[in-house]
Amino acid sequence: MSDFEFFFSFYGLLLGLSVAELTGGFARLLHERHRVRFGWLTPLLALFVAIDLATFWNQAWRFFRDAPFNPALLLVGLVIAATFYIAASVTFPRVTAEGVEERIDLDDHFWAHRRVVFGCVLAANAMVWGLLGLLAMANPVWAGFWTPRLIFGVLLFAACTATAAFAPKRGVVIAALVVVLAYTLWNMLLAGSKLIAAGGWSPSV
C-alpha cells in the first residue's frame, strides 16, 4: 500500500460518510414526501454541497497523491472531512419518528441552517487553500498551482459562500447561492467537455 493509498483510505472514508449523509437525508425526505414542502433553496444548497464534495475528492488526488506519510496530514484530513460532514448532515432536516405528521418546510430549514452549512463549506475549503499556500511558500513548484484562474475562482467562491452564510438580506443570500452554484456547475461542464474532446477513455478488451 502506497502512502497515498493509506492516507486516502482514511480521508476518502470520511468524505464518503458526508456523501452518505447527504444522499440519506434526501432519501428520508422522499420517504416522507407527503408532509414535505420542498421549495427550491435546500435542493440547490444540497446540489452545491454535493458538487463541492466531488471537487474535494478530485483535490485529494491532485494535491495529496505524492505526499509522504505523516500523522499531521491525517489530522488535517480529519479536520477537513469532519467539517464537511457537519455541512452535509445539516443540509437536510432530520425526519421525526413515523406517525408524527408535523409538516417539513425545506425553505424554512434553509434559512435556519444556512450559516452552519455555508460556514462549514467555506471553512473546509479555506483549510485546503491555506495548505496550498503553505506548500507554495515552501516549494516553488506548488506556486505554479496558483494560476490567475484559480485565484479568481477562490476569491469568487469565498466571497459568494461568505455572503450566502452571513448576509442579512435574503435576496443577497439567494443571489450569492445562485452565482456560486453556477460557477461550480460551469467548472464541471468544462471538465466534461475536456473529457469528451479527449475521446473519453479506451474500453478494456
N, CA and C atoms as a LAMMPS dump frame, in Angstrom:
ITEM: TIMESTEP
0
ITEM: NUMBER OF ATOMS
615
ITEM: BOX BOUNDS ff ff ff
-5.0000000000000000e+02 5.0000000000000000e+02
-5.0000000000000000e+02 5.0000000000000000e+02
-5.0000000000000000e+02 5.0000000000000000e+02
ITEM: ATOMS id mol type element x y z
1 1 1 N 0.852 -1.197 0
2 1 2 C 0 0 0
3 1 3 C 0.888 1.247 0
4 2 1 N 0.616 2.155 -0.932
5 2 2 C 1.401 3.383 -1.013
6 2 3 C 0.977 4.355 0.091
7 3 1 N 1.795 5.412 0.259
8 3 2 C 1.456 6.438 1.25
9 3 3 C 0.114 7.077 0.933
10 4 1 N -0.125 7.368 -0.359
11 4 2 C -1.383 7.993 -0.738
12 4 3 C -2.567 7.053 -0.496
13 5 1 N -2.405 5.793 -0.82
14 5 2 C -3.488 4.834 -0.602
15 5 3 C -3.836 4.737 0.879
16 6 1 N -2.83 4.775 1.73
17 6 2 C -3.075 4.736 3.166
18 6 3 C -3.819 5.995 3.609
19 7 1 N -3.34 7.149 3.148
20 7 2 C -4 8.414 3.509
21 7 3 C -5.427 8.449 2.997
22 8 1 N -5.625 8.05 1.733
23 8 2 C -6.946 8.187 1.13
24 8 3 C -7.932 7.168 1.679
25 9 1 N -7.447 6.024 2.176
26 9 2 C -8.362 5.076 2.803
27 9 3 C -9.018 5.701 4.025
28 10 1 N -8.337 6.643 4.65
29 10 2 C -8.868 7.359 5.814
30 10 3 C -9.669 8.582 5.387
31 11 1 N -9.078 9.403 4.555
32 11 2 C -9.714 10.649 4.105
33 11 3 C -10.952 10.355 3.264
34 12 1 N -10.833 9.378 2.341
35 12 2 C -11.964 9.037 1.485
36 12 3 C -13.118 8.446 2.272
37 13 1 N -12.811 7.683 3.327
38 13 2 C -13.874 7.133 4.164
39 13 3 C -14.676 8.245 4.815
40 14 1 N -13.986 9.254 5.332
41 14 2 C -14.677 10.357 5.992
42 14 3 C -15.501 11.171 4.996
43 15 1 N -14.945 11.42 3.803
44 15 2 C -15.722 12.123 2.786
45 15 3 C -16.901 11.286 2.326
46 16 1 N -16.706 9.962 2.252
47 16 2 C -17.796 9.079 1.874
48 16 3 C -18.949 9.136 2.855
49 17 1 N -18.642 9.29 4.135
50 17 2 C -19.704 9.434 5.134
51 17 3 C -20.509 10.713 4.879
52 18 1 N -19.844 11.758 4.415
53 18 2 C -20.552 13.001 4.089
54 18 3 C -21.508 12.787 2.919
55 19 1 N -21.039 12.057 1.896
56 19 2 C -21.903 11.746 0.76
57 19 3 C -23.097 10.914 1.212
58 20 1 N -22.845 9.919 2.076
59 20 2 C -23.93 9.078 2.576
60 20 3 C -24.926 9.889 3.39
61 21 1 N -24.431 10.818 4.194
62 21 2 C -25.315 11.654 4.997
63 21 3 C -26.179 12.551 4.112
64 22 1 N -25.579 13.081 3.055
65 22 2 C -26.317 13.975 2.157
66 22 3 C -27.394 13.21 1.387
67 23 1 N -27.009 12.097 0.768
68 23 2 C -27.986 11.324 -0.005
69 23 3 C -29.004 10.647 0.9
70 24 1 N -28.574 10.201 2.078
71 24 2 C -29.505 9.589 3.013
72 24 3 C -30.543 10.576 3.51
73 25 1 N -30.114 11.815 3.756
74 25 2 C -31.063 12.839 4.18
75 25 3 C -32.115 13.113 3.123
76 26 1 N -31.682 13.157 1.865
77 26 2 C -32.642 13.373 0.775
78 26 3 C -33.583 12.182 0.63
79 27 1 N -33.037 10.969 0.763
80 27 2 C -33.872 9.772 0.645
81 27 3 C -34.933 9.72 1.743
82 28 1 N -34.551 10.108 2.957
83 28 2 C -35.531 10.107 4.057
84 28 3 C -36.644 11.115 3.806
85 29 1 N -36.29 12.25 3.212
86 29 2 C -37.328 13.232 2.879
87 29 3 C -38.263 12.712 1.794
88 30 1 N -37.73 12.005 0.818
89 30 2 C -38.583 11.41 -0.21
90 30 3 C -39.542 10.395 0.402
91 31 1 N -39.054 9.665 1.392
92 31 2 C -39.908 8.688 2.075
93 31 3 C -41.073 9.382 2.775
94 32 1 N -40.841 10.605 3.266
95 32 2 C -41.884 11.356 3.98
96 32 3 C -42.425 12.503 3.122
97 33 1 N -42.369 12.36 1.803
98 33 2 C -42.686 13.476 0.915
99 33 3 C -44.123 13.962 1.047
100 34 1 N -45.009 13.152 1.618
101 34 2 C -46.402 13.582 1.772
102 34 3 C -46.531 14.742 2.761
103 35 1 N -45.501 14.945 3.597
104 35 2 C -45.558 16.055 4.555
105 35 3 C -44.389 17.027 4.391
106 36 1 N -43.776 17.007 3.208
107 36 2 C -42.622 17.876 2.953
108 36 3 C -42.972 18.914 1.899
109 37 1 N -42.683 20.166 2.202
110 37 2 C -42.737 21.218 1.189
111 37 3 C -41.292 21.458 0.749
112 38 1 N -40.966 21.019 -0.468
113 38 2 C -39.574 21.004 -0.896
114 38 3 C -39.03 22.393 -1.211
115 39 1 N -39.816 23.239 -1.865
116 39 2 C -39.252 24.513 -2.283
117 39 3 C -38.092 24.298 -3.241
118 40 1 N -37.177 25.266 -3.304
119 40 2 C -36.035 25.104 -4.208
120 40 3 C -34.711 25.515 -3.575
121 41 1 N -34.735 26.174 -2.417
122 41 2 C -33.491 26.641 -1.811
123 41 3 C -32.644 25.493 -1.253
124 42 1 N -33.248 24.613 -0.469
125 42 2 C -32.489 23.494 0.087
126 42 3 C -32.011 22.524 -0.995
127 43 1 N -32.824 22.173 -2.012
128 43 2 C -32.277 21.345 -3.096
129 43 3 C -31.084 21.984 -3.804
130 44 1 N -31.13 23.303 -4.029
131 44 2 C -29.974 23.976 -4.639
132 44 3 C -28.767 23.928 -3.711
133 45 1 N -29.008 24.115 -2.42
134 45 2 C -27.927 24.031 -1.449
135 45 3 C -27.312 22.63 -1.441
136 46 1 N -28.162 21.608 -1.481
137 46 2 C -27.672 20.226 -1.493
138 46 3 C -26.845 19.951 -2.742
139 47 1 N -27.276 20.477 -3.889
140 47 2 C -26.519 20.311 -5.127
141 47 3 C -25.154 20.971 -5.011
142 48 1 N -25.124 22.147 -4.432
143 48 2 C -23.862 22.865 -4.224
144 48 3 C -22.914 22.063 -3.328
145 49 1 N -23.432 21.54 -2.217
146 49 2 C -22.603 20.758 -1.297
147 49 3 C -22.108 19.485 -1.982
148 50 1 N -22.977 18.828 -2.759
149 50 2 C -22.598 17.587 -3.436
150 50 3 C -21.469 17.831 -4.444
151 51 1 N -21.584 18.909 -5.227
152 51 2 C -20.539 19.209 -6.21
153 51 3 C -19.229 19.54 -5.515
154 52 1 N -19.299 20.271 -4.411
155 52 2 C -18.073 20.608 -3.7
156 52 3 C -17.437 19.369 -3.075
157 53 1 N -18.244 18.411 -2.647
158 53 2 C -17.707 17.143 -2.16
159 53 3 C -16.945 16.413 -3.268
160 54 1 N -17.54 16.383 -4.465
161 54 2 C -16.841 15.755 -5.598
162 54 3 C -15.547 16.487 -5.911
163 55 1 N -15.557 17.804 -5.774
164 55 2 C -14.349 18.587 -6.005
165 55 3 C -13.266 18.231 -4.989
166 56 1 N -13.682 17.999 -3.74
167 56 2 C -12.711 17.634 -2.716
168 56 3 C -12.073 16.284 -3.021
169 57 1 N -12.846 15.365 -3.561
170 57 2 C -12.283 14.076 -3.949
171 57 3 C -11.221 14.273 -5.031
172 58 1 N -11.527 15.145 -5.996
173 58 2 C -10.567 15.46 -7.064
174 58 3 C -9.319 16.128 -6.505
175 59 1 N -9.519 17.039 -5.552
176 59 2 C -8.371 17.733 -4.965
177 59 3 C -7.459 16.77 -4.206
178 60 1 N -8.054 15.765 -3.567
179 60 2 C -7.235 14.791 -2.844
180 60 3 C -6.282 14.086 -3.794
181 61 1 N -6.768 13.759 -4.985
182 61 2 C -5.908 13.104 -5.982
183 61 3 C -4.826 14.05 -6.486
184 62 1 N -5.192 15.293 -6.745
185 62 2 C -4.234 16.245 -7.311
186 62 3 C -3.168 16.669 -6.306
187 63 1 N -3.577 16.911 -5.064
188 63 2 C -2.672 17.546 -4.114
189 63 3 C -2.003 16.583 -3.133
190 64 1 N -2.601 15.41 -2.899
191 64 2 C -2.057 14.519 -1.874
192 64 3 C -1.426 13.236 -2.42
193 65 1 N -1.525 12.998 -3.725
194 65 2 C -1.069 11.705 -4.23
195 65 3 C 0.431 11.51 -4.098
196 66 1 N 1.213 12.589 -4.022
197 66 2 C 2.661 12.467 -3.858
198 66 3 C 3.122 12.821 -2.443
199 67 1 N 2.146 13.011 -1.536
200 67 2 C 2.508 13.397 -0.174
201 67 3 C 3.094 12.205 0.582
202 68 1 N 4.091 12.425 1.425
203 68 2 C 4.643 11.335 2.237
204 68 3 C 3.69 11.009 3.384
205 69 1 N 3.867 9.83 3.953
206 69 2 C 3.071 9.508 5.134
207 69 3 C 3.485 10.414 6.291
208 70 1 N 2.48 11.009 6.924
209 70 2 C 2.754 11.894 8.047
210 70 3 C 1.487 12.002 8.895
211 71 1 N 1.577 11.76 10.206
212 71 2 C 0.374 11.866 11.051
213 71 3 C -0.283 13.231 11.002
214 72 1 N 0.514 14.286 10.763
215 72 2 C -0.069 15.629 10.687
216 72 3 C -1.035 15.734 9.518
217 73 1 N -0.714 15.082 8.39
218 73 2 C -1.621 15.101 7.249
219 73 3 C -2.908 14.35 7.557
220 74 1 N -2.806 13.271 8.329
221 74 2 C -4.02 12.561 8.738
222 74 3 C -4.905 13.461 9.585
223 75 1 N -4.287 14.238 10.46
224 75 2 C -5.064 15.155 11.296
225 75 3 C -5.714 16.245 10.457
226 76 1 N -4.963 16.784 9.495
227 76 2 C -5.53 17.796 8.598
228 76 3 C -6.703 17.216 7.814
229 77 1 N -6.525 16.005 7.294
230 77 2 C -7.607 15.356 6.568
231 77 3 C -8.817 15.12 7.45
232 78 1 N -8.585 14.736 8.7
233 78 2 C -9.69 14.517 9.633
234 78 3 C -10.475 15.798 9.863
235 79 1 N -9.773 16.889 10.104
236 79 2 C -10.447 18.162 10.388
237 79 3 C -11.243 18.638 9.167
238 80 1 N -10.625 18.556 7.982
239 80 2 C -11.309 18.998 6.763
240 80 3 C -12.554 18.156 6.507
241 81 1 N -12.395 16.824 6.544
242 81 2 C -13.515 15.948 6.233
243 81 3 C -14.6 16.04 7.299
244 82 1 N -14.221 16.194 8.559
245 82 2 C -15.219 16.32 9.62
246 82 3 C -16.018 17.608 9.471
247 83 1 N -15.349 18.672 9.06
248 83 2 C -16.055 19.938 8.818
249 83 3 C -17.072 19.78 7.7
250 84 1 N -16.685 19.064 6.653
251 84 2 C -17.607 18.823 5.552
252 84 3 C -18.763 17.926 5.996
253 85 1 N -18.476 16.964 6.865
254 85 2 C -19.537 16.076 7.354
255 85 3 C -20.615 16.867 8.088
256 86 1 N -20.199 17.851 8.861
257 86 2 C -21.176 18.693 9.565
258 86 3 C -22.068 19.412 8.561
259 87 1 N -21.452 19.975 7.513
260 87 2 C -22.241 20.663 6.487
261 87 3 C -23.23 19.717 5.832
262 88 1 N -22.779 18.515 5.475
263 88 2 C -23.65 17.558 4.798
264 88 3 C -24.781 17.082 5.706
265 89 1 N -24.497 16.908 6.993
266 89 2 C -25.511 16.38 7.907
267 89 3 C -26.575 17.409 8.257
268 90 1 N -26.252 18.696 8.082
269 90 2 C -27.208 19.757 8.421
270 90 3 C -27.975 20.23 7.185
271 91 1 N -27.535 19.842 5.986
272 91 2 C -28.174 20.33 4.761
273 91 3 C -29.651 19.985 4.719
274 92 1 N -30.003 18.757 5.082
275 92 2 C -31.408 18.35 5.127
276 92 3 C -31.847 18.19 6.574
277 93 1 N -33.123 18.452 6.874
278 93 2 C -33.6 18.305 8.255
279 93 3 C -33.724 16.85 8.66
280 94 1 N -33.665 16.609 9.954
281 94 2 C -33.894 15.279 10.487
282 94 3 C -35.396 14.986 10.456
283 95 1 N -35.738 13.811 9.959
284 95 2 C -37.144 13.416 9.894
285 95 3 C -37.53 12.805 11.23
286 96 1 N -38.661 13.254 11.789
287 96 2 C -39.117 12.743 13.072
288 96 3 C -39.658 11.33 12.937
289 97 1 N -39.981 10.726 14.049
290 97 2 C -40.436 9.341 14.052
291 97 3 C -41.711 9.175 13.241
292 98 1 N -41.878 7.964 12.72
293 98 2 C -43.072 7.675 11.933
294 98 3 C -44.317 7.864 12.791
295 99 1 N -45.341 8.333 12.149
296 99 2 C -46.6 8.577 12.844
297 99 3 C -46.776 10.03 13.245
298 100 1 N -45.692 10.79 13.257
299 100 2 C -45.77 12.21 13.55
300 100 3 C -45.976 12.966 12.245
301 101 1 N -47.048 13.711 12.166
302 101 2 C -47.414 14.358 10.912
303 101 3 C -47.021 15.83 10.868
304 102 1 N -46.001 16.205 11.56
305 102 2 C -45.529 17.579 11.519
306 102 3 C -45.021 17.907 10.116
307 103 1 N -45.431 19.068 9.597
308 103 2 C -45.026 19.466 8.265
309 103 3 C -43.557 19.892 8.263
310 104 1 N -42.877 19.61 7.155
311 104 2 C -41.466 19.963 6.997
312 104 3 C -41.352 20.925 5.827
313 105 1 N -40.882 22.115 6.09
314 105 2 C -40.693 23.134 5.053
315 105 3 C -39.199 23.316 4.824
316 106 1 N -38.704 22.905 3.649
317 106 2 C -37.279 22.954 3.385
318 106 3 C -36.756 24.377 3.207
319 107 1 N -37.607 25.299 2.749
320 107 2 C -37.153 26.683 2.671
321 107 3 C -36.91 27.25 4.065
322 108 1 N -37.798 26.932 5.019
323 108 2 C -37.579 27.373 6.4
324 108 3 C -36.302 26.76 6.968
325 109 1 N -36.064 25.497 6.633
326 109 2 C -34.847 24.837 7.103
327 109 3 C -33.602 25.52 6.534
328 110 1 N -33.661 25.918 5.271
329 110 2 C -32.537 26.615 4.652
330 110 3 C -32.19 27.875 5.427
331 111 1 N -33.189 28.7 5.718
332 111 2 C -32.916 29.959 6.398
333 111 3 C -32.465 29.746 7.837
334 112 1 N -32.88 28.647 8.444
335 112 2 C -32.483 28.383 9.827
336 112 3 C -31.063 27.839 9.946
337 113 1 N -30.555 27.173 8.887
338 113 2 C -29.281 26.462 8.993
339 113 3 C -28.248 26.873 7.945
340 114 1 N -28.543 27.874 7.137
341 114 2 C -27.615 28.206 6.045
342 114 3 C -26.268 28.69 6.575
343 115 1 N -26.223 29.338 7.731
344 115 2 C -24.942 29.801 8.261
345 115 3 C -24.021 28.628 8.586
346 116 1 N -24.598 27.572 9.161
347 116 2 C -23.793 26.399 9.502
348 116 3 C -23.27 25.718 8.236
349 117 1 N -24.156 25.495 7.263
350 117 2 C -23.767 24.761 6.057
351 117 3 C -22.747 25.556 5.248
352 118 1 N -23.079 26.79 4.909
353 118 2 C -22.139 27.588 4.115
354 118 3 C -20.858 27.87 4.9
355 119 1 N -20.988 28.099 6.2
356 119 2 C -19.808 28.365 7.014
357 119 3 C -18.86 27.183 7.052
358 120 1 N -19.405 25.969 7.188
359 120 2 C -18.552 24.776 7.209
360 120 3 C -17.92 24.514 5.846
361 121 1 N -18.683 24.704 4.779
362 121 2 C -18.117 24.528 3.435
363 121 3 C -16.982 25.524 3.209
364 122 1 N -17.197 26.769 3.611
365 122 2 C -16.153 27.787 3.457
366 122 3 C -14.935 27.435 4.299
367 123 1 N -15.15 26.973 5.523
368 123 2 C -14.035 26.628 6.407
369 123 3 C -13.223 25.468 5.841
370 124 1 N -13.901 24.438 5.333
371 124 2 C -13.194 23.285 4.765
372 124 3 C -12.353 23.701 3.567
373 125 1 N -12.934 24.517 2.686
374 125 2 C -12.181 24.994 1.53
375 125 3 C -11.027 25.892 1.948
376 126 1 N -11.259 26.736 2.96
377 126 2 C -10.202 27.641 3.41
378 126 3 C -9.014 26.869 3.965
379 127 1 N -9.276 25.73 4.609
380 127 2 C -8.166 24.91 5.102
381 127 3 C -7.327 24.358 3.956
382 128 1 N -7.983 23.954 2.875
383 128 2 C -7.243 23.468 1.706
384 128 3 C -6.45 24.606 1.079
385 129 1 N -7.072 25.773 0.95
386 129 2 C -6.355 26.922 0.39
387 129 3 C -5.144 27.28 1.253
388 130 1 N -5.336 27.244 2.566
389 130 2 C -4.228 27.545 3.457
390 130 3 C -3.091 26.55 3.315
391 131 1 N -3.448 25.271 3.183
392 131 2 C -2.426 24.24 2.988
393 131 3 C -1.665 24.466 1.689
394 132 1 N -2.386 24.791 0.609
395 132 2 C -1.73 25.053 -0.67
396 132 3 C -0.852 26.297 -0.591
397 133 1 N -1.286 27.284 0.179
398 133 2 C -0.465 28.474 0.359
399 133 3 C 0.836 28.165 1.082
400 134 1 N 0.773 27.33 2.119
401 134 2 C 1.98 26.936 2.84
402 134 3 C 2.92 26.139 1.942
403 135 1 N 2.34 25.24 1.132
404 135 2 C 3.167 24.458 0.209
405 135 3 C 3.836 25.354 -0.826
406 136 1 N 3.094 26.376 -1.3
407 136 2 C 3.65 27.293 -2.299
408 136 3 C 4.821 28.085 -1.725
409 137 1 N 4.741 28.436 -0.428
410 137 2 C 5.843 29.172 0.193
411 137 3 C 7.048 28.271 0.424
412 138 1 N 6.795 26.971 0.611
413 138 2 C 7.887 26.047 0.892
414 138 3 C 8.543 25.494 -0.365
415 139 1 N 7.784 25.451 -1.47
416 139 2 C 8.289 24.824 -2.696
417 139 3 C 7.779 25.608 -3.901
418 140 1 N 8.685 26.15 -4.732
419 140 2 C 8.255 26.949 -5.888
420 140 3 C 7.37 26.183 -6.866
421 141 1 N 7.506 24.858 -6.916
422 141 2 C 6.669 24.075 -7.827
423 141 3 C 5.194 24.237 -7.486
424 142 1 N 4.895 24.278 -6.185
425 142 2 C 3.498 24.431 -5.771
426 142 3 C 2.952 25.814 -6.108
427 143 1 N 3.828 26.794 -6.21
428 143 2 C 3.367 28.139 -6.564
429 143 3 C 2.73 28.151 -7.942
430 144 1 N 3.123 27.197 -8.802
431 144 2 C 2.538 27.131 -10.136
432 144 3 C 1.077 26.767 -10.137
433 145 1 N 0.574 26.183 -9.046
434 145 2 C -0.848 25.865 -8.974
435 145 3 C -1.707 27.118 -8.855
436 146 1 N -1.098 28.202 -8.323
437 146 2 C -1.865 29.425 -8.101
438 146 3 C -1.9 30.262 -9.379
439 147 1 N -2.624 29.757 -10.363
440 147 2 C -2.807 30.471 -11.62
441 147 3 C -3.833 31.592 -11.427
442 148 1 N -3.875 32.571 -12.322
443 148 2 C -4.889 33.62 -12.21
444 148 3 C -6.313 33.064 -12.183
445 149 1 N -6.562 32.005 -12.951
446 149 2 C -7.896 31.408 -12.959
447 149 3 C -8.241 30.815 -11.594
448 150 1 N -7.27 30.141 -10.967
449 150 2 C -7.52 29.567 -9.648
450 150 3 C -7.741 30.658 -8.612
451 151 1 N -6.935 31.703 -8.662
452 151 2 C -7.085 32.802 -7.707
453 151 3 C -8.457 33.454 -7.86
454 152 1 N -8.872 33.683 -9.111
455 152 2 C -10.199 34.252 -9.338
456 152 3 C -11.286 33.335 -8.778
457 153 1 N -11.15 32.027 -9.025
458 153 2 C -12.143 31.081 -8.535
459 153 3 C -12.212 31.052 -7.021
460 154 1 N -11.046 31.091 -6.376
461 154 2 C -11.017 31.09 -4.904
462 154 3 C -11.693 32.341 -4.355
463 155 1 N -11.377 33.493 -4.924
464 155 2 C -11.969 34.748 -4.449
465 155 3 C -13.478 34.762 -4.669
466 156 1 N -13.92 34.3 -5.845
467 156 2 C -15.355 34.266 -6.128
468 156 3 C -16.065 33.305 -5.192
469 157 1 N -15.504 32.11 -5.027
470 157 2 C -16.114 31.105 -4.162
471 157 3 C -16.184 31.605 -2.717
472 158 1 N -15.084 32.172 -2.232
473 158 2 C -15.055 32.652 -0.852
474 158 3 C -16.051 33.793 -0.639
475 159 1 N -16.088 34.741 -1.577
476 159 2 C -16.991 35.881 -1.431
477 159 3 C -18.452 35.443 -1.451
478 160 1 N -18.807 34.583 -2.401
479 160 2 C -20.2 34.15 -2.515
480 160 3 C -20.618 33.27 -1.342
481 161 1 N -19.737 32.371 -0.911
482 161 2 C -20.083 31.48 0.19
483 161 3 C -20.224 32.258 1.493
484 162 1 N -19.315 33.187 1.736
485 162 2 C -19.415 34.009 2.935
486 162 3 C -20.667 34.882 2.901
487 163 1 N -20.984 35.419 1.728
488 163 2 C -22.197 36.226 1.597
489 163 3 C -23.434 35.392 1.853
490 164 1 N -23.485 34.187 1.273
491 164 2 C -24.638 33.314 1.481
492 164 3 C -24.788 32.909 2.94
493 165 1 N -23.664 32.822 3.653
494 165 2 C -23.719 32.428 5.057
495 165 3 C -24.159 33.569 5.966
496 166 1 N -23.682 34.771 5.712
497 166 2 C -23.802 35.812 6.726
498 166 3 C -24.554 37.069 6.286
499 167 1 N -24.896 37.207 5.014
500 167 2 C -25.619 38.409 4.583
501 167 3 C -26.992 38.461 5.239
502 168 1 N -27.424 39.626 5.699
503 168 2 C -28.719 39.717 6.387
504 168 3 C -29.924 39.736 5.447
505 169 1 N -29.713 40.166 4.202
506 169 2 C -30.832 40.294 3.274
507 169 3 C -31.011 39.009 2.474
508 170 1 N -32.237 38.518 2.429
509 170 2 C -32.499 37.238 1.78
510 170 3 C -32.21 37.28 0.28
511 171 1 N -32.521 38.376 -0.363
512 171 2 C -32.256 38.477 -1.791
513 171 3 C -30.777 38.357 -2.103
514 172 1 N -29.941 38.945 -1.263
515 172 2 C -28.494 38.872 -1.453
516 172 3 C -28.009 37.443 -1.243
517 173 1 N -28.559 36.756 -0.241
518 173 2 C -28.19 35.369 0.032
519 173 3 C -28.518 34.48 -1.171
520 174 1 N -29.719 34.635 -1.698
521 174 2 C -30.144 33.818 -2.839
522 174 3 C -29.261 34.097 -4.051
523 175 1 N -28.966 35.375 -4.297
524 175 2 C -28.108 35.721 -5.434
525 175 3 C -26.724 35.099 -5.284
526 176 1 N -26.17 35.124 -4.072
527 176 2 C -24.85 34.541 -3.839
528 176 3 C -24.875 33.03 -4.068
529 177 1 N -25.937 32.361 -3.611
530 177 2 C -26.073 30.919 -3.831
531 177 3 C -26.149 30.6 -5.318
532 178 1 N -26.931 31.35 -6.062
533 178 2 C -27.083 31.106 -7.495
534 178 3 C -25.752 31.307 -8.219
535 179 1 N -25.023 32.362 -7.867
536 179 2 C -23.752 32.651 -8.538
537 179 3 C -22.727 31.562 -8.26
538 180 1 N -22.57 31.168 -6.984
539 180 2 C -21.544 30.171 -6.658
540 180 3 C -21.92 28.804 -7.209
541 181 1 N -23.217 28.5 -7.243
542 181 2 C -23.643 27.23 -7.83
543 181 3 C -23.414 27.236 -9.341
544 182 1 N -23.726 28.353 -9.994
545 182 2 C -23.483 28.454 -11.437
546 182 3 C -21.994 28.316 -11.743
547 183 1 N -21.149 28.883 -10.89
548 183 2 C -19.707 28.784 -11.106
549 183 3 C -19.229 27.341 -10.969
550 184 1 N -19.695 26.627 -9.957
551 184 2 C -19.275 25.238 -9.771
552 184 3 C -19.806 24.348 -10.892
553 185 1 N -21.038 24.597 -11.334
554 185 2 C -21.582 23.827 -12.453
555 185 3 C -20.795 24.1 -13.735
556 186 1 N -20.401 25.353 -13.933
557 186 2 C -19.611 25.712 -15.115
558 186 3 C -18.274 24.969 -15.114
559 187 1 N -17.65 24.885 -13.972
560 187 2 C -16.393 24.14 -13.88
561 187 3 C -16.598 22.665 -14.212
562 188 1 N -17.709 22.091 -13.765
563 188 2 C -17.992 20.697 -14.08
564 188 3 C -18.256 20.505 -15.571
565 189 1 N -18.951 21.459 -16.186
566 189 2 C -19.192 21.381 -17.624
567 189 3 C -17.886 21.492 -18.408
568 190 1 N -16.986 22.349 -17.957
569 190 2 C -15.679 22.46 -18.61
570 190 3 C -14.907 21.146 -18.506
571 191 1 N -14.944 20.532 -17.322
572 191 2 C -14.255 19.251 -17.137
573 191 3 C -14.856 18.185 -18.041
574 192 1 N -16.191 18.176 -18.138
575 192 2 C -16.846 17.205 -19.011
576 192 3 C -16.528 17.417 -20.472
577 193 1 N -16.45 18.689 -20.891
578 193 2 C -16.138 18.985 -22.291
579 193 3 C -14.713 18.549 -22.635
580 194 1 N -13.783 18.679 -21.669
581 194 2 C -12.405 18.225 -21.904
582 194 3 C -12.356 16.711 -22.047
583 195 1 N -13.165 16.021 -21.264
584 195 2 C -13.213 14.565 -21.356
585 195 3 C -13.744 14.126 -22.714
586 196 1 N -14.798 14.798 -23.177
587 196 2 C -15.378 14.461 -24.478
588 196 3 C -14.39 14.784 -25.605
589 197 1 N -13.729 15.962 -25.503
590 197 2 C -12.769 16.357 -26.538
591 197 3 C -11.592 15.394 -26.621
592 198 1 N -11.253 14.792 -25.474
593 198 2 C -10.138 13.824 -25.471
594 198 3 C -10.553 12.451 -25.952
595 199 1 N -11.824 12.284 -26.305
596 199 2 C -12.297 10.997 -26.8
597 199 3 C -12.695 10.025 -25.726
598 200 1 N -12.935 10.52 -24.496
599 200 2 C -13.33 9.647 -23.418
600 200 3 C -12.15 8.788 -22.971
601 201 1 N -12.378 7.503 -22.8
602 201 2 C -11.293 6.591 -22.427
603 201 3 C -11.477 5.277 -23.157
604 202 1 N -10.399 4.559 -23.292
605 202 2 C -10.425 3.308 -24.059
606 202 3 C -11.042 2.202 -23.215
607 203 1 N -11.971 1.432 -23.784
608 203 2 C -12.583 0.315 -23.028
609 203 3 C -11.59 -0.829 -22.866
610 204 1 N -11.769 -1.569 -21.793
611 204 2 C -10.941 -2.748 -21.573
612 204 3 C -11.402 -3.864 -22.499
613 205 1 N -10.456 -4.577 -23.091
614 205 2 C -10.8 -5.683 -24.005
615 205 3 C -10.08 -6.947 -23.557
